[in-house]
C-alpha cells in the first residue's frame, strides 16, 4: 500500500482529535507506537497491506440498535484504536499518571474535567503545556469514544476521579469495566449506557467500588439477568442510588451535568 493510500485510510478512520494529536505530537505518538507489533500479533490483528474492505471492523447492531463488536480488536479501526490505547510506562514516569491518562482519553475521543476547574477539556492541543502535577482528573466523559480495556490501566494512581460516563463506547467490555477498580478509592458517580459488550459479568465486577453514590445502567443488551444484577448491586451498595430502566433504588437521582 502506497504512502498516500495509507494516509487516506488513516484520515478516514481516525477520530479527528486523535489524528491531530499524533500528527502534532510525534514524541507522544512514538511512545505509543513502539513495541506494538508483538502485541498486535498476539491479537491476530491484520496489517495495513491488506485491503481496506477486509480491514473494516465487523459490527453487529443488536437490540435497541446498540453496536456490539464481534471482533473487538480486529480490522483497521480496531488496530489503530488499540495503538491509541497502549500504555507507555515511560510517558507516565515523565509527566505523571493524571497527565498520561488525560492524553490517552483525549486521543480516544473522550473529554475530561480537572479538579477545581469548570471548563471541560475537549481539544488535545489545548492541554496545559506544563506544571502537570497541578492538574488532577475529576470527571471523565467517554461518550462515543474508542477507549479499550488495554488502556484502562491509565487510571491507576489517578486518585481524584469521582465521575465517569461510559456511553455508546463500542470497545468497552466486561474486562474494561472490571478495571474501573483502579478508581475504587475515589469514584462516586458512574454511568454505563448503550455499551453493547458489557454483560452481567461486567456489572458484577463493579462491587469493589466502595464509595459509589450513584450508578446509572441503561440499554445494555448483553445483560441477561437485570433483576439478579440489581439485587446483588443493591446489597453491595446499600447507600447508592442505582438506576436501571424502570428500576430505581436509594436516594433521589443525582445527575451532575457538564457546565
Buried (B, 14 or more C-beta within 10 A) or exposed (E): EEEEEEEEBBEEBBBEBBBBBBEEBEEBBEBBBEEBEEBBEEBEBBEBEEEBEEBBBEBEEEEEEBBBBEEBBBBBBBBBBBBBBBBBEEBBEBBBBBBBBBBBBBBBBBBBBBBEBEEEBBEBEEBEEEEBEEBBBBBBBBBEBBBBBBBBBBBBEBBBBBBBBBBBBBBBBBBBBBBBBBBBEBBBBBBBBBBBBBBBBBBBBBBBBEBBBBBBBBBBBBBEEBEEBBEBBBEBBEEBBBBBEEEEBBEEEEEEEEE
